[in-house]
Amino acid sequence: MRVGGPAERTLIAHNKDELVQYALELWGSGEPWLLLGGGSNTIVCDEGFPGAVLLVRSQGVDRVVDDSLAESDRVRLRVQAGQDWDALVSFCVEQGWSGIEALSGIPGLAGAAPVQNIGAYGAELSDVLHSIEFLDEQSGEVQRLSAAELGLGYRDSAMKRGLGGVVLSIDLVLQVAQLGLSAPIRYGQLAGALGVEIGDRVTLRELRDAVLGLRSSKGMVLNSKDHDSWSAGSFFTNPIVSEAFARAMPGEAPRFEIVTESPAPVAISLEDLQRGAEIPLPSPQPERQFKLSAAWLIEHAGITKGYRLPGSGAAISSKHTLAITNRGAASADEVAQLARLVVQRVQQEFGVLLVPEPNIYGLEI
């Protein structure tokens, strides 16, 4: 966003060993510290960060031998935490490996991807994440955590819920694309841009180009000449609400049901019944949940594209109401002030409390 003050001091980890060494030293010192990848999803107050900022710059992509994949047309990759994410997507598209092409154009580095469980256009990292290599803050030990152990959800993970440590690398399992085709398209807007139906496939290159085009049209691909792209991307997550709450929303409000796996049916054999076994009670059906559009809520609460407070250098993007942008000379305080106004208006109008998506330091939203 090009806002915020300086760090007290900066450390640069050029490889995994340096990343482990610096993290352990910082934890041992008790000094305030901030782990920073690309910085695209981070907003720091104008006073800066009162401690050390550890920059992750380890790079590398390697194939991993995995016997469980020997008979399949899948590949397992180990990606260092400091690897540029979009460069990784481009590389995989060139290699004909499918699974992350819909995540094209997302800024930042690979190590941050599982923390946020990045996602776009119907795809999420959790679709392809195998595991991560993790330096645990409590034990000081390096361990491998499976994707299941990370509790990945919508823009959420165990790391966001308090699991302290540093992601050193991530392992992905991708599909060798048959005939160079993408994974099935899951998102209506993307299908429309490509002129195909939901569930259709196109070439990996076609899909990547379409995603980059859509993101650029919303100011979501960084362009130094376009102030609409001077942002932290989507500033708020799409709210998750109950079915009853979703039904009470205005009829024109977009809502999308979150599909969850149904509990397995209860099974008991005739022999068990004859022996007097108790019939197990069926698991309760999970409550239906719906995702609302934060962008729709913001716009229909009276905050339109390009909206800004008088005299402020921060404004809602002129392309997309979900992004707060720096028009060239904004302060972090001005960004936070506009964000607070958006939260207040949406809560007053719809009773929905928007949750900021970026990592925010030293500011109240």
N, C-alpha and C positions, 0 to 999 in steps of 0.2 A: 504493500500500500504506500510505501515511501513515507511513512510517518513514524514517530517515536524517536527516543533518544539513544545514545550510545551505550555499549556495554562497558563495565568497569575494566574488564580485560577479556581477551579472546584467545582461545586455544583451537588449533586446527588438527583434527585427526585425519591423516592421509591414508591410513589403512586400519584393519581390524585390531591389530595389536596396539596401536596408538590409541584407538578408541577405548579399549579396555583399560589401558594404563591411565589415561587422563580421567576417565570416569571414577576409577578406584581412588585416585589421588584426591579428586574433588569431594567424594563422599567421606573420605578420611579427614579432610580438612574442616568440614562443617561449613564451608563457605557457600553462600547462595549460588546456585548454578542453573543454567538453562541449556538444554540440549536443542540444537537448531539444525534442521536439514536445509531445505531451500528457503524457508522463511515465508513461503507463500500463504500459509494458513496461520500466521502469527501476527499479533498486534501488541506492541509494547508502548507503555505510557511515554509522554514527552520527556520525563526525567531520565528515561533509560533504565537499564537493568543493573541493580546494585550488586554485582557479583561477576562470576565468570560465565561466558557463553562458549560452549563447546560446539564447534562446527564439524559436522560429519561430512567427510570428503573421501571416504573409502569407495573404491569402484571395482567393478568386475562382474562378469556373468559367466558361469561355468555350468556345463551339463553334469548331472550327478548320476552315477550308476545306481539303478534301483531295480533289484531283481523282481519286485512285484509288478513292474511295468514291462518286463521282458517280452511278454506275449501280446502286448497291446501296441496301439499306434499313438502312444503318449510319450512325452518327454518331461523330465524333471530338471529344473534349473535352480541354481543357487545364485542369488543376486545380492551383492554387497549393499549395505545400508545407504551408502553415499551415491549410489548409481542414480542418474537422472531417470525419472519414471517414464517420461514420454520418449526418451531415447531408447529405453528398454522396449516399449511397445513397438516402436518403429523397427527395431532389430528383429523382434519376434515375427512381425508381419513379413519382413524380408525373408526370414527363414521358413515361412509357411507354417508357423505354429499359431494355433487359434486358442482364444480364451480371454485375451485382454484387449482386443482391438477396439471394443466399445469404450474402453477407458483411455483412449487417445486424448492428448491435449491437457490432461490433468497435471498441473504443475507440482513441483516438489520432488522429493527423493524416495527411493524404494523403502527405506527403513521406516518412513512415516506411514506407508500405505496400510499396514495392518492395524496401527494405532487408531486410525480413523475409519478403517474398513471402507476405503474409498470406493465410490460407485458412481455410475452415470449410465443413462440410456438403457436401463434394465439389467445392467451387469454390476457385480460387486467383486471385490478382491476375494471374498470368502468363497466364491465359486471355484477358484483355482488354487487357493493357498493350501499348501501341504503342511508347513511348519515354519517356525522362526528359530534362529539362534539368538539367545537372550542372555544378557548379563544381569543377573538378579541383584538388586540393590541390597536386600537383606542379607543374603548369604555371600555375596561377592563372587559367586560361581557362575560359570557359563553353562547354560543348559539348553536343550532343544525342547521346545514346546509345540505340540501339535496344534493345528487350527482349532480342533474341538476344545482344547484347553484354554483358548483365548476368549471364548464366549462372545464371538463376533455377532454383532447386530447392526441395525441401521445406524451408520456413522458412530459405531460404538465398539468397544473391546474391553478386556480386562485391564489393559493399560490405562484407559480413560477412567476406569472405576477404581484405581488405586494400586494396581500392580506396578511397583516401582522398578525401574531398570532401564536398560538400553538395548534396543534391537540392533544386532550386529549384522545379520543377513536374513533373507527370506527365501524359502523354497516354494516354487510354483510348479504345478503339474499342468501342462498344456497339451492340446490335441494336435497331432500332425494333420493339417487341414487337407481333406480329400478334395482333389481338383482345385485346391487353393481357395476353398470357400470358408466363409466365416461361420461362427456359431449362429444358431437361429436368432433372428432379430426379435427382441422382446418389447420394444418401445415404439408406440404409435408414431410419435413425431419423427423418429429416425426412419421408420418404415416409409412414412410419407415423403421424407426428403429423398429417399432412394426410389420411390415409385413402386414399392413392393408391398406385400402383405405381412402382417405379424406372423412369425414362424418361418418366413422365407430366408434364404441365404444368398449372399452376394460374395464377390471376391473380398479377401482381406483388405486389399488396397482400396476398393470402392467404399467399404464400410469405414475405414480409417479416415478417408478423405471427407466423407459425409459428416462424421462426428466432428472433425476439425472445423468444417464449414459451419455447422450448427453452433459450436462453442464460440467461434469468432463472431458470429452474428449477434451473440449475446454479450460480447465483451469479455468472454471467459478464456481467451488466449492472449497472453501478455503482448502488448504492442506499445512501445515507448511513446508513440505519437498519438495514441488513443487513450484519453483519460478514463473512458468507460472500463478499460482493462486494468486501471490502477486500483485494484481491489483485492480482497481476500477470497474472491469467488463468491459463492452463495454465503451470505452473512448469517442466515438462520436455517436451521434444519426444518424439514417438513414435519408438522406436528402429527403424532400418532394418538388417535382418540378411539373411544369405544364406539360400538355400533350405534348405541342410543344417541351419543353426542353427534355422530356423523349424520344421523337422520334428522336431527334438529337444526342442522345448518341450512342456509338458504338453498333452494332447489338447484340453482345454477352453480353452486360451489363444487369444484372438482373434488372427488374423493375416490380413493383406490383401496380396495380390500387387500389386506396383507394376508397372503396365503401361507398357512402353517400346516405342518404335517398332522394328520389326524392320529389319535392314539390307536395302537394296534388293538384289534378286536379281542375280547376275552375268549379263550378256548379252554374247554375242559372235556376230557374223554368220558365215554359211558362207563368204563371200568372205574374211573375215579369217583363217579357219582354212586356207583354200586357199593364202593368201599366207604361211602359216607363223607367224602371230601367236601369241604365247604366250597360253594360257588363264589369265585372272586368277583368283587364288584367292578363294573367297568370304570375305566378312568373317565373323569369328567371331560366333556368337550371343551377345548380352549375357547375363551370368549373371542368373538370376532372383533378384529381391530381394523381401523381404516387410517390411511395416510391422507392428510389434507395438503393442499398446495399453499405453502407459505407465501409465494409470490401473489397468488390470488387474494389471500387474506390482506396482505399489505396494501395492494392497489384498491381493494374495496373498503379499506378503512380510511381512504382519503389520501394515502401517500402514493403519488403517481410517479411515473418515470421522470427523472430530472429534478425531483423535489429537493429543495435545500432550504435550510434556515437562513434568514437574512444575515449577510455578512460572513457566512460560513464557507470554508473551503472544501467541505465534505458534502456530497450529494448522492441521492439515489441514481443509479446508472440510467442513462437515457435509453438504454436498450433492454433493461431487465430490472424489475422492481426488487429482486432478491439480493442485489449487489449494492453495497455502499462503497462509493468511490472517492478518490482524492482528485479534485479538479486541478491540482497543480501546486497548491500551497496549504493543504489541510494540515491541521494538527491532530494528534491522536485524541485529544480531548474533544475536538469537533466531531470526529468519527463516533466517539462514544455518546456524545450528546444526541446525534441523529439516531443512533441505534436505540437509545432509551425512548425517544419519541415514537419510533416505530413500534416498539414493544407495548408502550402505553396505549397507542391508538388501537392496535389489534385486540388487546385485552378488553378495552372498553367496548369495542364494536361487536366482538364475537365471543368473548370469554375464553380466548385461547392465549396461553402464555408462550410466546416464541422463545426458543432457546438458541443463543448464538452458536455458530459452528466453529469459528476460529478459536485458537488458543489465545487468551487475553491476559496480559500481565500489567498490574498496576492501574487498571481502569475498572470502573463500575458500570455495568450495562443494566 
